[in-house]
Each structure stands twice: as C-alpha cells, then as structure tokens.
Amino acid sequence: MARNRVQFQKGLSMAEFIKLYGIEERCHAALVQMRWPDGFVCPDCGGVEHSYSRDRQIFQCSACRVQTSAKAGTIFHKSKTPLTKWFLAMHLLTSAKNDISGLELARQLDVKWDTAWLIKQKLMEAMRQRNSIYKLDSDVQIDDAYLGGEQPVKPGKAGRGAANKIPFVVAVATRDGKPTYTQLRRVAGFTKEAIRDYAVANIKRGSYVFSDGLSCFLGLVDAGMRHVPVLTGGGRPKSTIFKWVNTGLGNIKSAITGTCRSFDGQHADRYLAAYEWRFNRRFDLRKNVERLARSALATLPQPRRSIALVRTRAEMTG
Ligand SMILES: [Zn+2]
C-alpha cells in the first residue's frame, strides 16, 4: 500500500466500534469466538462436550468437570472491569495516532485513573509479548537512541552514554527503499556484547544491517549479520539510509512525550512496544481491535504486582 493510502485509510469509526463491541454480550461472544473458533475445547482434557452457564459465563467440561471461562488464564483473568471498557481501551490504544495517556483513558472509560493505567499497562504488555515473536530480516537500518529524562534524545557524540537515560535500539527493515517493519528494543547498553545479544534475539541471521559505524555495532558481526557501516565525514550520517530510522525517532518522541510527558523507566519496554505494535500494524487499521484482543487472550494473567505499579508523580500523567 502506498504511503499516502496508509495515512488516509479509513480506520474503525466510533460508530462502527459501538455496533461491534458496544454491549457486554457482544464483547464476550467475540472473545469466545477468538478463543475457541471451532467450538469449546476443554483446556484440561481436550473434551468438547460441555455445559454453559449464561449468567456466570462459565463453561463446564462434561468429561472432567473442569470449569473455565473465555477470560480465564488471559490478561482479562479475574478483571472486574466490564469487557466493553476493555474493548474501548483497545480501540483507543490502537487507533490513537500517537498514544493515549492514562488520565485521558480514565476519562474515556469512566474508571479511576489507576484502573485505566493498569488496563493500559496490561494491553501494552500483550503488545510487547506479541512483538517479541517476530524477527526483522532483509535490509535493516539500525541506530542507537535514549529514552528518559525530559524527552527521547538522538544523541550526538557528546550525548552518548548519558546517565539516567534508557538505551534502546531503533531498527527499521526496508524493502525497495520503503519501511516494512520496525523494532524498538531496550538494550543493556551500547556495548558490542549488548548489541550482539540484541541482534541474535531480534534479527534473522545473515541480514544486511546498516549502521553509522559506532563501535558497539561491531557486535552485529558476532551475531552473524552482514554489517554495513555507513560512514560520513564527521557528524552523523545524513544519507537517506537513515531517513526511516530518524522519522521513527521523531514519531516516538511525539508519541511518548506529547501524550504521556514522562514515565517511570521500569515501564519503558511497554511504551516502546506500543509504538512498535501500532507502526507495524498501520496497513489495516480496521482489524486492530481484534488483533489486540487476540494478543490479550494469548497473554498470561498480569497481576498488579507483575506490572510493578509504583505510584510516582511522573506516572500520574502516563
Ligand atoms: Zn475436560
């Protein structure tokens, strides 16, 4: 799809969203359909004979008597928030041009701030886990960046290694000069070893990877990549090779700092993941609620303690 068609495509309107997911029964039916597309299958014994309690939304296996629900064992597990609010959160989080803050989400869902914040973190965790199964391939442009402090910084020579900032790698796979998929992944640091470990986990072996030649990117060779350092005379390369990487950085900056202002560093992976998830699913926006719901169903329960809720002033706006 051409770039302008990506930008101007018609997403899922609020009217259509309400028609599809505006009542609790429809949301529940959608989850049941996604979880058991060919009909109920017992998670314990694989049996298909069952009875169903409509009031409690509980399935009981006729063979082993185990009771389960569409939400059990997923991020919706034991949630007291109605599914209509979960689905609205998925719609808002996936259709936001940049991001939606916890405070704005709380207003739109009509829930308390910490409920909205936790829903958002859980959904972003589902995005993070989904992202992690893909590897980039073909031609990959890679660059180093930092998140944290006042805003994400594209470090100049002096800024590299800055304290109190979260190092991450922005990578963009391109085909015929156009970006296909991106990755925003936190790294332990900009060392050869950290970049090697990052590349092994996230890029297919043998890919061509273009960097600006910063010494840590020598780790790409150790990871089995064909590393192409693109050197320019002094300063950062301005060639079109880094056009998409830099465009991506600009968008992250507006996504995270524009809406959320700042956030606790321990949640950085999830904020990066949300941006990555949206960018990689920009071609068919109408399917994104369903896509995120499927990812949420595939994600194990995320109790509050695993999200590590720490109430700091910085997070109040995130
Ligand atoms: Zn069973």
Residues whose N, C-alpha, C, O or C-beta is under 5 A from the ligand:
A	BS01	ZN	C42 D44 C45 G46 G47 C61 A63 C64 R65 V66
